Amino acid sequence: MSEMFDAVDALVASRSPLPSAEERKRLRTAHGLTLDEVASALKVRRATVSAWESTKKPTEPRGPEREAYARLLRQLAELYPAPAT
């Protein structure tokens, strides 16, 4: 039964909306993380993370990388809430 719940959680996470590219970068830098550190943790290239944060034409992560990246961003958003506008 646990495997089924894990599979459902993975499906939800794989479609979870991500913050804007600008917000992704803000969260990463607020915690003092480099592109290299995030790339290493997610087992992707530095250029991949940079593309996810690009304000010109951001790309979207897919698969397990998206799930892990979304998790990282959620945790960082709890630590560093968006400034009130």
The first five atom37 places (N, CA, C, CB, O) and aatype in JSON, in Angstrom:
{
  "aatype": [12, 15, 6, 12, 13, 3, 0, 19, 3, 0, 10, 19, 0, 15, 1, 15, 14, 10, 14, 15, 0, 6, 6, 1, 11, 1, 10, 1, 16, 0, 8, 7, 10, 16, 10, 3, 6, 19, 0, 15, 0, 10, 11, 19, 1, 1, 0, 16, 19, 15, 0, 17, 6, 15, 16, 11, 11, 14, 16, 6, 14, 1, 7, 14, 6, 1, 6, 0, 18, 0, 1, 10, 10, 1, 5, 10, 0, 6, 10, 18, 14, 0, 14, 0, 16],
  "atom_mask": [
    [1, 1, 1, 1, 1],
    [1, 1, 1, 1, 1],
    [1, 1, 1, 1, 1],
    [1, 1, 1, 1, 1],
    [1, 1, 1, 1, 1],
    [1, 1, 1, 1, 1],
    [1, 1, 1, 1, 1],
    [1, 1, 1, 1, 1],
    [1, 1, 1, 1, 1],
    [1, 1, 1, 1, 1],
    [1, 1, 1, 1, 1],
    [1, 1, 1, 1, 1],
    [1, 1, 1, 1, 1],
    [1, 1, 1, 1, 1],
    [1, 1, 1, 1, 1],
    [1, 1, 1, 1, 1],
    [1, 1, 1, 1, 1],
    [1, 1, 1, 1, 1],
    [1, 1, 1, 1, 1],
    [1, 1, 1, 1, 1],
    [1, 1, 1, 1, 1],
    [1, 1, 1, 1, 1],
    [1, 1, 1, 1, 1],
    [1, 1, 1, 1, 1],
    [1, 1, 1, 1, 1],
    [1, 1, 1, 1, 1],
    [1, 1, 1, 1, 1],
    [1, 1, 1, 1, 1],
    [1, 1, 1, 1, 1],
    [1, 1, 1, 1, 1],
    [1, 1, 1, 1, 1],
    [1, 1, 1, 0, 1],
    [1, 1, 1, 1, 1],
    [1, 1, 1, 1, 1],
    [1, 1, 1, 1, 1],
    [1, 1, 1, 1, 1],
    [1, 1, 1, 1, 1],
    [1, 1, 1, 1, 1],
    [1, 1, 1, 1, 1],
    [1, 1, 1, 1, 1],
    [1, 1, 1, 1, 1],
    [1, 1, 1, 1, 1],
    [1, 1, 1, 1, 1],
    [1, 1, 1, 1, 1],
    [1, 1, 1, 1, 1],
    [1, 1, 1, 1, 1],
    [1, 1, 1, 1, 1],
    [1, 1, 1, 1, 1],
    [1, 1, 1, 1, 1],
    [1, 1, 1, 1, 1],
    [1, 1, 1, 1, 1],
    [1, 1, 1, 1, 1],
    [1, 1, 1, 1, 1],
    [1, 1, 1, 1, 1],
    [1, 1, 1, 1, 1],
    [1, 1, 1, 1, 1],
    [1, 1, 1, 1, 1],
    [1, 1, 1, 1, 1],
    [1, 1, 1, 1, 1],
    [1, 1, 1, 1, 1],
    [1, 1, 1, 1, 1],
    [1, 1, 1, 1, 1],
    [1, 1, 1, 0, 1],
    [1, 1, 1, 1, 1],
    [1, 1, 1, 1, 1],
    [1, 1, 1, 1, 1],
    [1, 1, 1, 1, 1],
    [1, 1, 1, 1, 1],
    [1, 1, 1, 1, 1],
    [1, 1, 1, 1, 1],
    [1, 1, 1, 1, 1],
    [1, 1, 1, 1, 1],
    [1, 1, 1, 1, 1],
    [1, 1, 1, 1, 1],
    [1, 1, 1, 1, 1],
    [1, 1, 1, 1, 1],
    [1, 1, 1, 1, 1],
    [1, 1, 1, 1, 1],
    [1, 1, 1, 1, 1],
    [1, 1, 1, 1, 1],
    [1, 1, 1, 1, 1],
    [1, 1, 1, 1, 1],
    [1, 1, 1, 1, 1],
    [1, 1, 1, 1, 1],
    [1, 1, 1, 1, 1]
  ],
  "atom_positions": [
    [[0.82, -1.19, 0.0], [0.0, 0.0, 0.0], [0.87, 1.26, 0.0], [-0.93, 0.0, 1.2], [0.53, 2.24, -0.65]],
    [[1.98, 1.23, 0.73], [2.87, 2.38, 0.78], [3.4, 2.73, -0.6], [4.03, 2.11, 1.75], [3.54, 3.91, -0.93]],
    [[3.71, 1.73, -1.41], [4.2, 2.0, -2.76], [3.17, 2.75, -3.59], [4.57, 0.69, -3.47], [3.51, 3.63, -4.38]],
    [[1.9, 2.4, -3.39], [0.84, 3.08, -4.12], [0.77, 4.55, -3.71], [-0.51, 2.39, -3.87], [0.63, 5.43, -4.57]],
    [[0.86, 4.83, -2.42], [0.83, 6.22, -1.95], [2.06, 6.98, -2.44], [0.74, 6.27, -0.42], [1.96, 8.15, -2.81]],
    [[3.21, 6.32, -2.44], [4.41, 6.96, -2.96], [4.25, 7.31, -4.44], [5.63, 6.04, -2.76], [4.67, 8.37, -4.89]],
    [[3.63, 6.4, -5.19], [3.4, 6.64, -6.61], [2.45, 7.81, -6.83], [2.83, 5.37, -7.28], [2.66, 8.63, -7.73]],
    [[1.43, 7.91, -6.0], [0.47, 9.02, -6.1], [1.17, 10.33, -5.74], [-0.74, 8.78, -5.17], [0.99, 11.33, -6.43]],
    [[1.96, 10.32, -4.68], [2.7, 11.53, -4.29], [3.62, 11.98, -5.42], [3.52, 11.27, -3.01], [3.74, 13.18, -5.69]],
    [[4.27, 11.03, -6.08], [5.17, 11.36, -7.19], [4.4, 11.99, -8.35], [5.91, 10.12, -7.66], [4.89, 12.92, -8.98]],
    [[3.21, 11.48, -8.63], [2.39, 12.06, -9.7], [2.0, 13.49, -9.39], [1.14, 11.21, -9.92], [2.07, 14.36, -10.26]],
    [[1.6, 13.74, -8.16], [1.22, 15.1, -7.77], [2.42, 16.03, -7.87], [0.64, 15.11, -6.34], [2.32, 17.12, -8.42]],
    [[3.55, 15.59, -7.33], [4.76, 16.43, -7.35], [5.22, 16.71, -8.77], [5.88, 15.75, -6.57], [5.74, 17.8, -9.05]],
    [[5.05, 15.75, -9.66], [5.53, 15.94, -11.02], [4.73, 16.98, -11.78], [5.49, 14.64, -11.77], [5.18, 17.47, -12.82]],
    [[3.55, 17.34, -11.29], [2.72, 18.34, -11.94], [2.55, 19.59, -11.08], [1.36, 17.76, -12.26], [1.8, 20.51, -11.44]],
    [[3.23, 19.63, -9.96], [3.12, 20.79, -9.08], [3.63, 22.03, -9.78], [3.89, 20.56, -7.76], [4.67, 21.99, -10.45]],
    [[2.92, 23.13, -9.65], [3.41, 24.36, -10.27], [4.69, 24.82, -9.58], [2.34, 25.47, -10.21], [4.85, 24.68, -8.37]],
    [[5.58, 25.36, -10.37], [6.83, 25.91, -9.84], [6.71, 27.42, -9.82], [8.06, 25.45, -10.69], [5.96, 28.0, -10.61]],
    [[7.44, 28.07, -8.92], [7.43, 29.54, -8.93], [8.06, 30.06, -10.23], [8.18, 30.1, -7.7], [8.67, 29.3, -10.98]],
    [[7.9, 31.33, -10.46], [8.51, 31.95, -11.64], [10.02, 31.77, -11.61], [8.14, 33.45, -11.72], [10.6, 31.52, -10.56]],
    [[10.63, 31.89, -12.76], [12.08, 31.76, -12.85], [12.78, 32.78, -11.95], [12.54, 31.95, -14.31], [13.79, 32.47, -11.31]],
    [[12.24, 33.97, -11.9], [12.81, 35.03, -11.05], [12.76, 34.62, -9.58], [12.06, 36.36, -11.27], [13.71, 34.83, -8.84]],
    [[11.63, 34.05, -9.17], [11.47, 33.62, -7.77], [12.38, 32.43, -7.47], [9.99, 33.25, -7.49], [12.9, 32.33, -6.36]],
    [[12.57, 31.55, -8.42], [13.47, 30.41, -8.22], [14.87, 30.91, -7.88], [13.51, 29.5, -9.48], [15.53, 30.41, -6.96]],
    [[15.31, 31.89, -8.66], [16.65, 32.45, -8.43], [16.71, 33.17, -7.08], [17.03, 33.42, -9.57], [17.7, 33.05, -6.35]],
    [[15.66, 33.92, -6.76], [15.64, 34.65, -5.48], [15.77, 33.68, -4.31], [14.34, 35.47, -5.35], [16.52, 33.94, -3.37]],
    [[15.05, 32.58, -4.37], [15.1, 31.61, -3.28], [16.47, 30.97, -3.16], [14.04, 30.52, -3.49], [17.0, 30.81, -2.06]],
    [[17.06, 30.61, -4.3], [18.38, 29.99, -4.27], [19.41, 30.93, -3.68], [18.8, 29.56, -5.68], [20.2, 30.54, -2.82]],
    [[19.41, 32.17, -4.15], [20.42, 33.12, -3.68], [20.16, 33.55, -2.24], [20.47, 34.34, -4.59], [21.11, 33.83, -1.5]],
    [[18.9, 33.6, -1.83], [18.59, 33.96, -0.44], [19.22, 32.97, 0.53], [17.07, 34.01, -0.23], [19.6, 33.34, 1.64]],
    [[19.32, 31.73, 0.11], [19.91, 30.7, 0.97], [21.42, 30.58, 0.75], [19.23, 29.35, 0.72], [22.09, 29.77, 1.39]],
    [[21.95, 31.39, -0.17], [23.38, 31.37, -0.43], [23.84, 30.18, -1.24], [0.0, 0.0, 0.0], [25.01, 29.8, -1.18]],
    [[22.94, 29.59, -2.0], [23.3, 28.43, -2.82], [23.79, 28.89, -4.19], [22.1, 27.48, -2.98], [23.27, 29.85, -4.76]],
    [[24.78, 28.2, -4.71], [25.27, 28.49, -6.05], [24.55, 27.59, -7.05], [26.81, 28.3, -6.14], [23.94, 26.59, -6.67]],
    [[24.64, 27.96, -8.31], [24.09, 27.1, -9.36], [24.75, 25.72, -9.31], [24.29, 27.74, -10.76], [24.09, 24.7, -9.48]],
    [[26.05, 25.71, -9.07], [26.79, 24.44, -9.01], [26.29, 23.54, -7.88], [28.27, 24.7, -8.83], [26.18, 22.33, -8.05]],
    [[25.99, 24.13, -6.74], [25.51, 23.33, -5.6], [24.15, 22.7, -5.89], [25.42, 24.21, -4.33], [23.92, 21.53, -5.6]],
    [[23.25, 23.49, -6.47], [21.94, 22.96, -6.8], [22.06, 21.9, -7.89], [20.99, 24.1, -7.25], [21.43, 20.84, -7.81]],
    [[22.87, 22.18, -8.9], [23.07, 21.21, -9.98], [23.63, 19.9, -9.44], [24.0, 21.78, -11.04], [23.19, 18.82, -9.84]],
    [[24.58, 19.98, -8.57], [25.19, 18.78, -7.99], [24.17, 17.97, -7.2], [26.37, 19.16, -7.09], [24.12, 16.75, -7.31]],
    [[23.35, 18.65, -6.4], [22.35, 17.96, -5.59], [21.31, 17.27, -6.47], [21.68, 18.94, -4.64], [20.82, 16.19, -6.13]],
    [[20.96, 17.9, -7.59], [19.92, 17.36, -8.47], [20.49, 16.48, -9.57], [19.13, 18.49, -9.09], [19.75, 15.9, -10.37]],
    [[21.82, 16.38, -9.61], [22.52, 15.55, -10.6], [22.19, 15.99, -12.04], [22.14, 14.07, -10.41], [21.9, 15.19, -12.92]],
    [[22.25, 17.31, -12.23], [22.09, 17.91, -13.55], [23.26, 18.86, -13.78], [20.7, 18.66, -13.68], [24.07, 19.09, -12.88]],
    [[23.34, 19.39, -14.98], [24.41, 20.34, -15.28], [24.06, 21.73, -14.74], [24.67, 20.41, -16.8], [22.89, 22.07, -14.57]],
    [[25.09, 22.5, -14.49], [24.92, 23.88, -14.02], [24.07, 24.67, -15.01], [26.29, 24.56, -13.83], [23.2, 25.45, -14.61]],
    [[24.33, 24.47, -16.3], [23.58, 25.18, -17.34], [22.09, 24.84, -17.29], [24.14, 24.83, -18.71], [21.25, 25.67, -17.66]],
    [[21.75, 23.65, -16.84], [20.35, 23.25, -16.73], [19.64, 24.08, -15.67], [20.24, 21.74, -16.4], [18.55, 24.6, -15.9]],
    [[20.27, 24.19, -14.5], [19.67, 25.0, -13.43], [19.59, 26.46, -13.87], [20.5, 24.86, -12.1], [18.6, 27.13, -13.61]],
    [[20.62, 26.93, -14.53], [20.61, 28.3, -15.03], [19.44, 28.52, -15.98], [21.94, 28.63, -15.72], [18.8, 29.57, -15.94]],
    [[19.17, 27.56, -16.84], [18.04, 27.67, -17.78], [16.71, 27.67, -17.04], [18.07, 26.51, -18.8], [15.77, 28.34, -17.47]],
    [[16.62, 26.94, -15.95], [15.39, 26.93, -15.15], [15.14, 28.29, -14.52], [15.46, 25.86, -14.05], [13.99, 28.64, -14.23]],
    [[16.19, 29.07, -14.31], [16.09, 30.39, -13.67], [16.14, 31.54, -14.66], [17.18, 30.55, -12.65], [16.06, 32.71, -14.27]],
    [[16.27, 31.23, -15.93], [16.41, 32.27, -16.95], [15.12, 33.08, -17.07], [16.78, 31.65, -18.3], [14.03, 32.52, -17.2]],
    [[15.26, 34.4, -17.04], [14.07, 35.24, -17.18], [13.73, 35.48, -18.65], [14.3, 36.59, -16.47], [12.63, 35.94, -18.96]],
    [[14.65, 35.17, -19.55], [14.39, 35.38, -20.97], [13.53, 34.27, -21.55], [15.7, 35.48, -21.74], [12.53, 34.53, -22.21]],
    [[13.92, 33.03, -21.31], [13.15, 31.9, -21.82], [13.42, 30.7, -20.91], [13.53, 31.57, -23.31], [14.19, 29.8, -21.26]],
    [[12.78, 30.69, -19.74], [13.07, 29.61, -18.79], [12.58, 28.26, -19.32], [12.42, 29.9, -17.44], [11.57, 28.17, -20.01]],
    [[13.31, 27.23, -18.97], [12.88, 25.88, -19.28], [12.28, 25.29, -18.01], [14.06, 25.0, -19.82], [12.49, 25.81, -16.91]],
    [[11.56, 24.22, -18.16], [10.92, 23.57, -17.02], [11.58, 22.21, -16.79], [9.4, 23.41, -17.26], [11.77, 21.44, -17.73]],
    [[11.92, 21.92, -15.54], [12.46, 20.59, -15.24], [11.37, 19.53, -15.4], [13.05, 20.55, -13.81], [10.18, 19.82, -15.27]],
    [[11.81, 18.3, -15.69], [10.87, 17.2, -15.84], [11.34, 16.01, -15.03], [10.7, 16.8, -17.32], [12.49, 15.94, -14.59]],
    [[10.44, 15.08, -14.83], [10.77, 13.82, -14.18], [11.18, 14.0, -12.73], [0.0, 0.0, 0.0], [10.72, 14.9, -12.04]],
    [[12.07, 13.1, -12.28], [12.48, 13.15, -10.88], [13.2, 14.45, -10.51], [13.37, 11.97, -10.57], [13.18, 14.87, -9.36]],
    [[13.85, 15.07, -11.5], [14.53, 16.34, -11.22], [13.52, 17.41, -10.85], [15.37, 16.79, -12.44], [13.76, 18.23, -9.96]],
    [[12.37, 17.42, -11.54], [11.34, 18.41, -11.24], [10.82, 18.21, -9.81], [10.17, 18.32, -12.25], [10.65, 19.16, -9.06]],
    [[10.59, 16.96, -9.47], [10.09, 16.63, -8.14], [11.06, 17.12, -7.06], [9.88, 15.11, -8.01], [10.65, 17.75, -6.08]],
    [[12.35, 16.84, -7.25], [13.36, 17.24, -6.28], [13.52, 18.76, -6.24], [14.7, 16.57, -6.61], [13.64, 19.35, -5.16]],
    [[13.5, 19.39, -7.41], [13.64, 20.85, -7.48], [12.45, 21.53, -6.82], [13.78, 21.3, -8.95], [12.61, 22.51, -6.09]],
    [[11.25, 21.03, -7.08], [10.05, 21.59, -6.45], [10.14, 21.47, -4.93], [8.78, 20.89, -6.98], [9.75, 22.38, -4.2]],
    [[10.64, 20.35, -4.47], [10.79, 20.14, -3.02], [11.77, 21.15, -2.43], [11.28, 18.7, -2.73], [11.5, 21.76, -1.39]],
    [[12.9, 21.33, -3.11], [13.89, 22.32, -2.67], [13.26, 23.71, -2.61], [15.12, 22.33, -3.61], [13.41, 24.42, -1.61]],
    [[12.56, 24.09, -3.66], [11.95, 25.42, -3.7], [10.89, 25.61, -2.62], [11.34, 25.66, -5.07], [10.79, 26.68, -2.04]],
    [[10.11, 24.57, -2.36], [9.09, 24.67, -1.28], [9.76, 24.9, 0.07], [8.22, 23.39, -1.22], [9.31, 25.73, 0.86]],
    [[10.84, 24.18, 0.32], [11.54, 24.33, 1.6], [12.16, 25.72, 1.72], [12.61, 23.25, 1.76], [12.11, 26.34, 2.77]],
    [[12.75, 26.18, 0.63], [13.35, 27.52, 0.65], [12.28, 28.6, 0.81], [14.16, 27.76, -0.63], [12.51, 29.6, 1.48]],
    [[11.11, 28.41, 0.18], [10.02, 29.39, 0.3], [9.53, 29.5, 1.73], [8.86, 29.01, -0.63], [9.09, 30.56, 2.16]],
    [[9.6, 28.4, 2.47], [9.21, 28.45, 3.88], [10.21, 29.28, 4.69], [9.1, 27.04, 4.47], [9.84, 30.01, 5.61]],
    [[11.48, 29.15, 4.33], [12.53, 29.91, 5.03], [12.58, 31.36, 4.61], [13.88, 29.27, 4.77], [12.87, 32.24, 5.42]],
    [[12.28, 31.63, 3.34], [12.41, 32.97, 2.77], [11.12, 33.35, 2.03], [13.63, 33.03, 1.81], [11.09, 33.35, 0.8]],
    [[10.06, 33.67, 2.78], [8.8, 34.03, 2.11], [8.99, 35.23, 1.17], [7.71, 34.35, 3.17], [9.84, 36.09, 1.38]],
    [[8.18, 35.25, 0.14], [8.23, 36.36, -0.82], [7.91, 37.66, -0.11], [7.25, 36.13, -2.01], [7.02, 37.69, 0.74]],
    [[8.61, 38.71, -0.44], [8.33, 40.01, 0.17], [6.91, 40.47, -0.17], [9.35, 41.06, -0.29], [6.41, 40.22, -1.26]],
    [[6.29, 41.13, 0.77], [4.94, 41.66, 0.53], [5.01, 42.75, -0.54], [4.32, 42.23, 1.86], [5.93, 43.56, -0.57]],
    [[4.01, 42.73, -1.4], [4.0, 43.74, -2.47], [3.03, 44.84, -2.17], [3.66, 43.11, -3.82], [2.89, 45.77, -2.96]]
  ]
}
